C-alpha cells in the first residue's frame, strides 16, 4: 500500500490514511500486520513518529514527525489544544445548523477502571441536507446531513460518541450508529465504511514558527457516496479554499 503524501519537509510529514488502516499496533486487532507507521517508514526509508491518531475506520490527514525536536514542539501544541482540526461526516437525519457539544465521552475502559468519563468539546456546522425516497423503519423517506466537525479536545471516539449523543449518528458506525441506516448505505451505495474523514489541520510549525494549513479531499470511497447525495461539488469547494503550506507541499 502506498500512502499519499500531503505535506513533507525536513521535520514533518503528513499522509492521507485510508479507512480500515490502523495507525500502529493495537489490541483492537492483535493479528493485524499492516500499520500506517510501518508503511510510511518503508515508503520514505526513515523512522516516523505519530503524534496523534485516527480511529481505524476514519480516513484523512495523519501527521508524523521525523525528529525529536519537532516532536517536542508539536506535542506541546496537542497538549494545549492549539492544533485545529476539521472533519467531514455524513450523519442520520437533519442535523442542527450549528451545535456546541460539551459532553462527557464514554470510554470503553470505564467499566474496568471505574474512572470518570472525560469531558469532550466539539463544534458542529451543517453544510447540506438531502432526503432520499427510500423508506426506513416507520418512515417513508430517509434524511441525511453533511456536517463539519471541529473538535476542541481529543478524546477516543469523541466525534462518533458526540454525534450519537445528538441523535445524529455517523453513517457506517457499527458501534454508535443505526444499523438500518448503515445497511441502507451498503445496499444502495455500496458503502461499507464509517463516513468520517479528517480534511483539515492547522498548526504552528515547531521549527520555523510559521503557520501550516493542510487540507485534503475525503478518499474516493467517501466521495463516491457524496456524489450520489449531490454533495461532491460542495466538498470540492470546501476542501480547496486554501493552498497546502510549506516548502514542499505534495498533492493528496
Secondary structure, 3 states (H helix, E strand, C coil): CCCCEEEECCCEEEEEECCCCECCCCHHHCCCCCEHHHHHHHHHCCCCEECCCCCCCCEEEEEEECCHHHHHHHHHHHHCCCCEEEEEEEEECCCCCEEEEEEEECCCCHHHHCCCCEEEEEEEEEEEEEEECCCECCECCEEEEEEEEEECCCCCCHHHHHHHHCCCCECCCCCCCCHHHHHHHHHHHCCCCCCEEEEEEEEECCCCCCEEEEECCCCHHHHHHHHHCCCHHHHHHHCCCCCCCCCCECCC
